[in-house]
Amino acid sequence: MAVLVLAEHDLGVLSAATARIVAAAETLGPVDLLVAGQGVSAVAAEAAKLAGVEKVLIADNAALANQSAEAVAALLARLAEPYSHIVAAAAATGRDAIPRLAARLDLMPVTDVVAIHGPTRFDRPIYAGNAIETVSSGQSKQLLTIRASAFRPAAAGNDAPIHPVDADVAAVARFLAAHRTESDLPELSTAQIVVAGGVSFGSAEKFALVSDLAKVLGAAVGATRAAVDAGYAPNDWQVGQTGKIIAPDLYIAIGISGALQHLAGIQGAKKIIAINKDPEAPLMKIADIALVGDLFEVVPQLIAGLKR
């Protein structure tokens, strides 16, 4: 059995999620890593260093420049024949491309995998993360999206060969624009420490306290859906069932009550610190450390203490 993994990359940099997906896929068989895009030779060289990668396939084509789901699915369909498993991260590209590939190959995808028990048995969360379903698939080929946060990353130090593949696919959709959030903080979905804020801050200016604490800790910044909808934080900071699923070593929740949709996104967190003036908030009851107080008093004191 051989496994084809779709690499996640952006702006010429390999995503940290890719190392985690490779580590997960390695338990299924020898891993080939596909880097699809335009001008991605540097990404392929970085991918070749990941332990467990047998070879890197590089597909360089203008139609793949923005990794549109249609073009990526067409490419994967062309390469699918020798592989028993085709795997992608449960992120924007994978969630969009794998279902399209499944339709092309007339197969059922298994999505949001959080544990692998064998070549055909996988765990995935259901009911907003309140239960874990074990799926046994009898298909000849498995199409998987994997939650990167559920697995430890593969080590570096490899030197896998790089092979170009035919990337002649048509650009079905036309790319219009990209709206990005500039940040020098870690990527949210794979960060070891995450500091998140809720709608309790009351404004985008006051929400900046979350970023201030995150910078001191070298942490990623997260937000609830209510905070994002209110315009306090960009959409790519959203944590929860309709945002990013995270599993940091430490999660600091500031002014977050803990709606079920938000809790579904942080169930993998190893330690939770909650700061809220309401001791009865759902998140305060499940936190490892619950600090009752006014966030506008507590957080500045915490920042000052950490700086000292």
matplotlib code that plots the C-alpha trace (Angstrom):
import matplotlib.pyplot as plt

x = [0.0, 1.2, -0.1, -0.4, -0.4, -1.4, 1.0, -0.4, 1.6, 1.1, 3.3, 6.1, 6.3, 5.3, 2.6, 3.4, 0.3, 2.0, 4.5, 1.6, -0.3, 2.8, 3.3, -0.3, -0.2, 3.1, 1.2, -0.8, 2.2, 5.0, 4.3, 4.6, 4.1, 2.4, 3.3, 0.9, 1.2, 3.2, 6.8, 6.9, 10.4, 11.4, 8.3, 9.2, 12.8, 11.4, 8.9, 11.7, 13.2, 10.3, 11.0, 8.8, 8.5, 9.6, 9.5, 8.1, 6.0, 6.0, 3.2, 4.0, 1.4, -0.3, -3.7, -2.6, -1.2, -4.1, -4.7, -8.3, -10.3, -11.3, -7.7, -6.3, -9.0, -8.4, -4.7, -5.3, -7.6, -4.9, -2.4, -4.7, -4.4, -1.3, -2.3, -4.4, -4.9, -5.1, -4.8, -5.1, -5.3, -8.8, -8.1, -9.3, -7.7, -8.3, -11.9, -12.7, -10.7, -11.2, -15.0, -14.6, -12.1, -14.5, -17.2, -14.8, -13.7, -17.2, -15.9, -16.9, -14.4, -13.7, -13.3, -11.9, -9.9, -8.4, -7.1, -6.0, -6.5, -5.5, -5.7, -9.5, -10.5, -10.5, -11.9, -13.8, -15.8, -19.6, -22.3, -20.1, -17.3, -19.5, -18.9, -16.2, -17.3, -15.1, -15.5, -14.6, -14.4, -14.4, -13.5, -10.5, -9.2, -9.5, -9.9, -9.1, -9.0, -7.0, -7.1, -3.5, -3.9, -4.6, -1.1, 2.5, 4.6, 7.1, 10.8, 13.1, 16.4, 15.2, 16.4, 13.7, 14.0, 11.9, 10.1, 8.1, 4.7, 2.4, 0.4, -1.6, -4.9, -7.5, -8.3, -12.1, -12.5, -11.1, -9.2, -10.3, -8.6, -7.1, -7.7, -5.0, -4.3, -0.7, 0.8, 4.1, 2.4, 2.3, -0.3, -3.5, -4.3, -0.9, 0.2, 1.3, -0.1, -3.3, -4.8, -8.4, -10.9, -14.7, -17.3, -16.9, -14.1, -16.7, -14.6, -11.7, -9.5, -10.0, -9.6, -6.0, -5.3, -5.5, -2.8, -0.6, -0.7, -0.1, 3.0, 4.4, 3.8, 4.8, 1.2, -1.3, -4.5, -8.0, -11.5, -15.0, -17.5, -19.3, -16.1, -15.5, -19.0, -18.8, -15.7, -13.2, -11.1, -10.5, -12.3, -9.1, -8.8, -12.1, -12.0, -14.8, -17.1, -17.4, -13.8, -10.5, -10.2, -7.1, -5.3, -2.7, -0.7, -2.1, -5.3, -6.0, -9.7, -10.4, -14.0, -15.3, -18.5, -18.0, -20.8, -21.0, -19.8, -16.7, -16.0, -16.1, -13.0, -10.9, -11.5, -8.0, -6.4, -4.2, -4.5, -7.2, -7.0, -10.2, -10.5, -14.1, -16.1, -18.8, -17.8, -20.8, -19.8, -19.6, -15.9, -15.0, -16.4, -14.2, -11.0, -7.9, -7.5, -10.5, -9.6, -12.7, -12.2, -12.6, -10.6, -9.6, -7.9, -6.6, -5.0, -2.9, -1.6, -0.8, 1.1, 3.1, 3.9, 5.1, 7.2, 8.9]
y = [0.0, 3.5, 6.8, 10.1, 13.2, 16.6, 19.2, 22.4, 25.5, 29.2, 32.1, 29.8, 28.2, 24.7, 24.7, 23.2, 21.1, 19.1, 17.5, 16.3, 14.9, 13.0, 11.5, 10.3, 9.0, 7.1, 4.6, 3.6, 2.9, 4.5, 8.2, 10.2, 13.9, 16.0, 19.7, 21.4, 25.1, 27.5, 28.3, 25.8, 24.3, 25.8, 24.3, 20.9, 21.1, 21.9, 19.0, 16.6, 17.1, 15.5, 12.1, 9.4, 10.9, 8.4, 10.9, 14.4, 14.9, 18.4, 19.7, 23.2, 24.9, 28.3, 26.6, 25.5, 28.8, 29.4, 25.8, 25.9, 22.8, 21.9, 21.9, 20.1, 17.4, 16.9, 16.5, 14.0, 12.0, 11.6, 10.5, 8.3, 4.9, 3.4, 4.6, 2.9, 6.1, 9.8, 12.1, 15.8, 18.1, 19.0, 22.6, 24.9, 23.1, 19.5, 20.1, 21.5, 19.2, 15.7, 15.7, 16.7, 13.9, 11.5, 12.4, 11.8, 8.4, 7.4, 6.8, 7.9, 10.2, 9.8, 13.4, 15.0, 11.9, 12.2, 8.7, 5.9, 2.2, 0.5, 0.9, 0.9, 2.0, 5.6, 7.8, 11.0, 13.4, 13.7, 15.7, 18.8, 16.8, 15.3, 11.8, 9.9, 7.6, 4.7, 4.3, 1.0, 1.4, -1.5, 0.6, -0.3, 3.2, 5.5, 9.3, 11.0, 14.5, 14.5, 17.0, 18.0, 19.1, 15.5, 14.3, 15.1, 16.4, 14.3, 15.1, 16.7, 15.5, 13.5, 14.0, 12.5, 12.6, 15.2, 14.1, 16.4, 15.1, 16.1, 19.1, 19.9, 20.7, 23.3, 26.3, 26.0, 28.9, 32.4, 33.8, 37.3, 38.4, 37.2, 39.0, 38.2, 39.0, 40.1, 38.6, 37.5, 35.1, 31.3, 29.7, 29.1, 25.5, 24.1, 26.5, 25.1, 28.0, 29.9, 33.0, 33.6, 36.3, 36.6, 39.3, 40.6, 42.9, 45.2, 46.6, 45.8, 48.3, 46.6, 43.1, 44.1, 43.0, 39.4, 40.1, 41.8, 38.7, 36.4, 38.3, 38.0, 34.2, 33.6, 32.3, 32.3, 34.5, 33.0, 34.4, 33.2, 33.4, 36.2, 38.2, 37.7, 38.5, 41.7, 42.7, 42.5, 39.8, 38.5, 35.4, 33.3, 33.7, 32.0, 28.9, 26.4, 24.1, 26.6, 27.9, 26.1, 23.0, 23.3, 21.1, 23.3, 22.4, 25.5, 27.4, 30.7, 31.8, 35.4, 36.6, 33.4, 31.8, 28.6, 27.9, 24.3, 25.3, 26.9, 24.0, 21.6, 23.4, 23.2, 19.6, 18.6, 21.3, 19.8, 22.6, 25.3, 28.6, 30.6, 34.3, 35.5, 37.5, 34.9, 31.8, 29.9, 30.2, 26.7, 27.1, 28.1, 24.8, 22.7, 24.8, 23.5, 26.9, 29.3, 32.9, 35.0, 38.7, 41.7, 40.9, 44.6, 44.4, 40.8, 40.7, 43.9, 42.6, 39.2, 40.9, 43.1, 40.1, 38.0, 40.8, 41.1]
z = [0.0, -0.9, 0.3, -1.6, 0.7, -0.6, 0.9, 2.4, 1.5, 1.2, -0.1, -0.9, 2.6, 3.5, 6.2, 9.6, 9.2, 6.4, 8.8, 11.0, 8.1, 6.9, 10.4, 10.4, 6.9, 7.5, 9.7, 6.5, 4.2, 2.2, 1.7, -1.5, -1.0, -3.7, -3.9, -6.4, -7.4, -9.4, -8.7, -5.8, -6.1, -2.8, -1.1, -2.7, -1.3, 2.1, 1.9, 0.9, 4.4, 6.2, 7.7, 6.3, 2.8, 0.1, -2.7, -3.5, -6.6, -7.9, -10.1, -11.4, -13.5, -13.7, -13.3, -9.8, -8.7, -6.3, -5.6, -6.8, -5.6, -9.2, -10.5, -7.5, -7.6, -11.3, -10.6, -7.8, -9.9, -12.6, -10.0, -7.9, -9.6, -7.8, -4.3, -1.7, 0.3, -0.8, 2.2, 2.8, 5.8, 7.0, 6.0, 3.3, 0.3, 1.5, 2.6, -0.8, -3.1, -1.5, -1.8, -5.5, -5.9, -4.2, -6.8, -9.6, -8.3, -7.1, -3.5, 0.0, 1.7, 5.5, 6.8, 10.0, 11.0, 14.5, 15.0, 12.7, 13.9, 10.6, 6.8, 6.8, 10.4, 11.5, 14.3, 13.5, 15.7, 15.3, 17.1, 17.3, 18.8, 21.6, 20.4, 18.4, 15.6, 14.4, 10.7, 9.0, 5.2, 2.8, -0.2, -2.4, -2.1, 1.0, 0.6, 3.9, 5.4, 8.7, 11.5, 11.7, 15.4, 16.4, 15.4, 16.3, 13.4, 11.5, 12.2, 9.7, 8.3, 5.3, 1.7, -0.4, -4.2, -6.1, -9.3, -11.6, -12.7, -15.5, -14.2, -17.4, -15.8, -16.8, -14.6, -14.2, -11.8, -12.1, -9.1, -8.2, -4.9, -1.7, 1.6, 4.1, 7.8, 8.3, 11.5, 12.9, 15.4, 15.0, 12.8, 14.8, 13.8, 14.8, 17.6, 21.0, 22.8, 21.9, 23.5, 22.5, 23.2, 23.1, 22.4, 26.0, 25.0, 23.4, 20.6, 18.2, 20.0, 23.3, 21.7, 21.0, 24.6, 23.4, 20.8, 23.4, 25.7, 22.8, 21.7, 25.3, 25.2, 21.6, 21.1, 18.3, 18.6, 18.4, 18.7, 19.2, 16.3, 18.1, 18.3, 14.6, 13.6, 15.7, 13.7, 16.6, 14.9, 11.3, 10.2, 10.1, 13.9, 14.5, 16.8, 16.9, 15.0, 12.1, 12.5, 13.2, 15.3, 17.6, 20.1, 21.7, 24.8, 26.5, 25.7, 27.4, 27.0, 27.9, 28.3, 26.6, 28.1, 26.2, 23.7, 22.5, 19.0, 20.6, 22.9, 19.9, 18.5, 21.7, 22.9, 22.1, 24.3, 27.0, 29.5, 29.6, 31.5, 31.6, 32.6, 33.1, 35.7, 35.5, 37.6, 36.2, 32.5, 30.9, 30.0, 33.6, 34.8, 32.6, 32.7, 34.5, 36.0, 36.3, 37.2, 38.2, 37.5, 35.2, 32.1, 31.7, 35.1, 35.0, 31.5, 31.9, 35.2, 33.6, 30.8, 33.2, 35.4, 32.4, 31.1, 34.5]

ax = plt.figure().add_subplot(projection="3d")
ax.plot(x, y, z, "-o")
ax.set_aspect("equal")
plt.show()
